[in-house]
Amino acid sequence: MELKKLEYKLTVCKVANITDVDTSKDFYFIGKTDEEISLVCKTEDTPQNTTERDDGWRGFRIQGLLDFSLIGILSKISAILAENSIGIFAISTFNTDYILVKAENFEKALKVLSDAGYDIA
């Protein structure tokens, strides 16, 4: 299985109003519930009006389209990282999964996943 590095720094934050998010940008995730509006975006695209913000994330995506019948892909990756004391922030889209780790753990995460047989691009 191939993992594709994202070449930019990411921020995880909360916004008070969804209209604060610039949806013309090429990379962002919005999660809206009855309790919050969460946003993951490139750090340079973070809105001014965040209510909470956590910078310093890096990420990679699982390459290819993941069929819904596939089981355990994210859990296997997260288990490998957990065994190496690397916390994650996971995001799923219709096509695939994205795994974010703190920047100081990024290279270590890629190494342990590579050692476990994942191809890193």
C-alpha positions in Angstrom: 0.0 0.0 0.0 1.3 3.4 -0.9 1.2 6.5 1.3 1.6 9.9 -0.3 3.3 12.7 1.8 1.6 16.0 1.9 4.2 18.6 1.3 2.7 21.4 3.4 2.2 22.3 7.1 -1.3 21.9 8.4 -3.4 23.5 11.1 -6.3 22.0 13.0 -8.7 24.6 14.3 -12.3 25.5 15.2 -14.2 28.4 13.7 -17.3 30.2 14.9 -18.8 30.6 11.5 -18.4 28.5 8.4 -18.3 31.6 6.2 -14.8 32.3 7.7 -13.5 29.4 5.7 -12.1 30.2 2.2 -13.5 27.3 0.2 -11.7 28.4 -2.9 -8.5 27.0 -1.4 -7.3 23.6 -2.7 -7.0 21.7 0.6 -9.3 21.9 3.5 -11.6 19.6 5.5 -14.7 20.9 7.4 -16.5 19.0 10.1 -19.7 20.5 11.4 -21.7 19.0 14.3 -24.2 20.4 16.7 -21.2 21.3 19.0 -18.5 22.8 16.7 -17.2 23.6 13.3 -13.7 22.0 12.9 -11.3 22.9 10.1 -8.1 21.3 8.8 -6.3 23.4 6.3 -2.8 24.5 5.2 -1.4 26.6 7.9 -1.1 29.7 5.6 -4.8 29.4 4.8 -6.0 29.4 8.4 -8.8 31.9 8.9 -8.1 34.9 11.1 -11.2 34.3 13.3 -10.5 30.9 14.8 -11.8 30.1 18.3 -9.1 27.5 18.9 -6.1 26.6 16.9 -3.4 23.9 16.9 -0.5 24.4 14.4 2.4 22.1 13.6 0.7 19.1 11.8 2.0 17.2 8.8 0.2 14.5 6.9 0.0 11.8 4.3 -2.8 10.1 2.4 -3.5 6.5 1.5 -3.1 6.5 -2.2 -5.9 5.2 -4.4 -9.6 4.8 -4.0 -10.5 2.8 -1.0 -13.6 0.7 -1.4 -16.0 0.7 1.6 -15.7 -3.0 1.9 -12.0 -2.8 2.8 -11.6 -3.3 6.5 -8.8 -2.4 8.9 -6.6 -0.1 6.7 -6.7 2.9 9.1 -6.6 0.7 12.2 -3.4 -1.1 11.0 -1.7 2.2 10.3 -2.8 3.8 13.6 -1.7 0.7 15.5 1.8 0.9 14.1 2.0 4.5 14.9 0.6 4.0 18.4 3.1 1.2 19.1 5.8 3.9 18.4 4.1 6.5 20.6 2.9 8.6 17.7 -0.5 10.2 18.1 -2.7 10.8 15.0 -5.5 13.0 13.7 -7.4 11.0 11.1 -9.6 12.3 8.4 -11.7 10.2 6.0 -13.1 11.3 2.7 -15.3 9.4 0.3 -12.2 8.2 -1.6 -9.5 7.7 1.0 -8.1 8.4 4.5 -5.6 11.1 5.6 -3.4 10.7 8.6 -2.0 13.7 10.4 0.8 13.6 12.9 2.6 16.4 14.8 5.5 17.7 12.7 8.1 16.6 15.2 6.9 13.0 14.7 6.5 13.1 10.9 9.8 11.6 9.8 9.6 8.9 12.5 6.1 8.1 11.4 7.2 7.7 7.8 10.1 5.5 8.8 8.2 3.1 11.0 5.5 2.8 8.3 8.1 2.2 5.7 9.7 -0.4 7.9 6.3 -2.1 8.2 6.1 -2.5 4.5 4.3 0.7 3.3 5.6 2.5 0.2 6.1 6.2 0.9 5.8 8.6 -2.1 
